Amino acid sequence: MSTTQSSDTEAPIEETAQVEVPAQYRRSAAPAALKMIIELKNVTKTFTRGSETLTVLDGLTLDVPEGSFEALMGPSGSGKSTLLNLIAGLDRPTSGAAQVAGADLMKMSDGDLATFRSRHIGFIFQAYNLMPVLTALENVELPLLLTKVSSSERRKRAQTALRVVGLEDRMGHYPRQLSGGQEQRVAIARAIVNDPTIIVADEPTGDLDRKAADDILTLLTKLNTEFKKTILMVTHDPAAAERATMTRHLDKGKLGA
């Protein structure tokens, strides 16, 4: 899998050759400063219900380094899913600043946000959201239908994504023929088929038994460590949070330690 954003005509999820540098030519370098891929400053999000204004996010500031795997925990209604939606460009903050993958989300039109999502964001949800009448391969191809990629290239990329998640032998199966864990793997393949910059996962193991959940978490770890994907995962499961490199807690719209 490429770790840089690919153009519409390039296959995104493929390994690149590694060149071994002879020891005598290697030079030590000072550690580079962490690059922040998500920068939220004093973000608020409010909703109006009748005459009542509901504050879901309250002056939230969040910096996420590129290549990190972070877990978001907190009680129901604390704003976790709203925060993911803002980062993914599905919604806009009411106020504050939101920079994600170099884009200023506050200044983008709806069309620009759609383009931003297709290039930079991969979605994984608790409900797998697979189309029951489509095969695993066809489900993974779906995001590519919105691009200029040819049908043969779409198929190639979808096959590669399914190989990454270990389902090369289930490409022709329908969702009803798969286990819950396999369905979630298809959903993950669909999320990575465009080689996104950031993966947002909303309770990705919530409907799975412990073994299947552990398998999915191992796959997410692989996507983070081997393919350098930045992952932000909402979870209620402490065992899932332990797989992340950092855990943040959200309560009443505010981030705590």
LINLINVEN-V147235 format. One record per run of one state. SS is the DSSP state (A for helix, B for strand, O for the rest). FROM is the first residue (numbers start at 1). TO is the last residue. If there is no record, write none. Layout:
{{SS/FROM/TO} {SS/FROM/TO}}
This chain:
{{O/1/22} {A/23/25} {O/26/35} {B/36/49} {O/50/51} {B/52/65} {O/66/68} {B/69/73} {O/74/79} {A/80/87} {O/88/94} {B/95/100} {O/101/102} {B/103/104} {A/105/107} {O/108/109} {A/110/120} {B/121/125} {O/126/134} {B/135/135} {A/136/146} {O/147/150} {A/151/164} {O/165/173} {B/174/174} {A/175/177} {O/178/179} {A/180/192} {O/193/197} {B/198/202} {O/203/209} {A/210/225} {O/226/229} {B/230/234} {O/235/237} {A/238/241} {O/242/245} {B/246/251} {O/252/253} {B/254/256} {O/257/257}}
